[in-house]
Amino acid sequence: MISEETSEPVVSIIVPVYNLEAYVDRCLESVAGQTFGRFEAIVVDDGSCDGSWAAIQRHAAADARIVAVHKENQGVARARETALAHARGRYVCFLDGDDWWEPDMLERMVAAIEEEGDCDMVCCGYTRVSRTYRTAVPERNLGVMDGDVFLQSVVGHEIMPALWSKIYRRELFGESLCHYPMPMGQDLLLNLQIGCRVARVRTIDYVGYNYLQRAGSSIHRNKLTFDYCKKFAECVDDIFARNAGAVAPERAEFLSLVSGLWWYVGYISKSSNSWRGSDELAKKLHEMAPRYRKALRTIFSGKQLLLFRLDRWRALRPAVIALSTVFRWGESIKRRLAR
């Protein structure tokens, strides 16, 4: 049994697991092998049907810093809630059960947040990994930003909106934080709420998180539908309504527009999706966009904004499909050449 100052962990690591028998060993081995050892890893098995729970128990028996928790299947949002209720660390990190860390991940992240003593969170880069390639994705805007800039960076996907590849002060995850059980984007919704309450966020030039691309993951299983776009927009509006004192009304309107536009452009870019330009959400986005035309150009590409403008007319739906297909091919070729 490994003993490592388990009474006062500096970092609580939150690891949700569901049917990840083939991946969880590598994940937890990367945790146990960290050069920074003052942590607790709270691993929540969300009612797995495979051998995940047995694997988690093996790691917990070998390392006292790993805490195994089993619960009925309710989804990743509830699994994280369960883990956070057990957390004792000064800081919190998130790690998905099919991903893994570089050995110095915790050491670098703790050093970064403590070096800037008044920062509430730190973000680093990640590596996108598949069977055929590895691509490092570093954070682009290095340095320190305030909560308002972080909010725009998250809704515009300029900063990776996931909870992983970040370290947070634990007090940010208070009782007022709402865990929306959305099939996609629930990390973004949490980061939006955190952005409403943080003073300073730091991004560092370090790539320590390995993000596995696999066909069975939730992001690949769930299809982006128009109903999902509407539901997500309602969640964003609810967040800004509940944090009205933290974000000015006009600013909240702009950030809601950016969020809605991001998901809706993703929807219209898929050739299998039907035209929904006459729907209330689409009409609202088209109505609001001209008021923020200059600001939107700093967030969205010209290609994205062109598709959105053409979407206003049903007769141009074939043109939107053709252009989005060409754009996807171009991006795919660019990524392959960059490897």
Sequence and secondary structure as in RCSB ss.txt:
>XXXX:A:sequence
MISEETSEPVVSIIVPVYNLEAYVDRCLESVAGQTFGRFEAIVVDDGSCDGSWAAIQRHAAADARIVAVHKENQG
VARARETALAHARGRYVCFLDGDDWWEPDMLERMVAAIEEEGDCDMVCCGYTRVSRTYRTAVPERNLGVMDGDVF
LQSVVGHEIMPALWSKIYRRELFGESLCHYPMPMGQDLLLNLQIGCRVARVRTIDYVGYNYLQRAGSSIHRNKLT
FDYCKKFAECVDDIFARNAGAVAPERAEFLSLVSGLWWYVGYISKSSNSWRGSDELAKKLHEMAPRYRKALRTIF
SGKQLLLFRLDRWRALRPAVIALSTVFRWGESIKRRLAR
>XXXX:A:secstr
 B   TTS SEEEEEEESS TTTHHHHHHHHHT S   EEEEEEEES SSSHHHHHHHHHHHBTTEEEEEE    
HHHHHHHHHHH  SSEEEE  TT EE TTHHHHHHHHHHHSTT SEEEEEEEEE SS EEEE  SS EEEEHHHH
HHHHHTTSS  SSSSEEEEGGGS TT      SS HHHHHHHHHHTT SEEEEEEEEEEEEE  TTSHHHHS   
HHHHHHHHHHHHHHHHHTTTTS HHHHHHHHHHHHHHHHHHHHTSTTS   TTSHHHHHHHHHGGGGHHHHHTTS
 HHHHHHHHHTTSGGGHHHHHHHHHHHHHHHHHHHHHH 
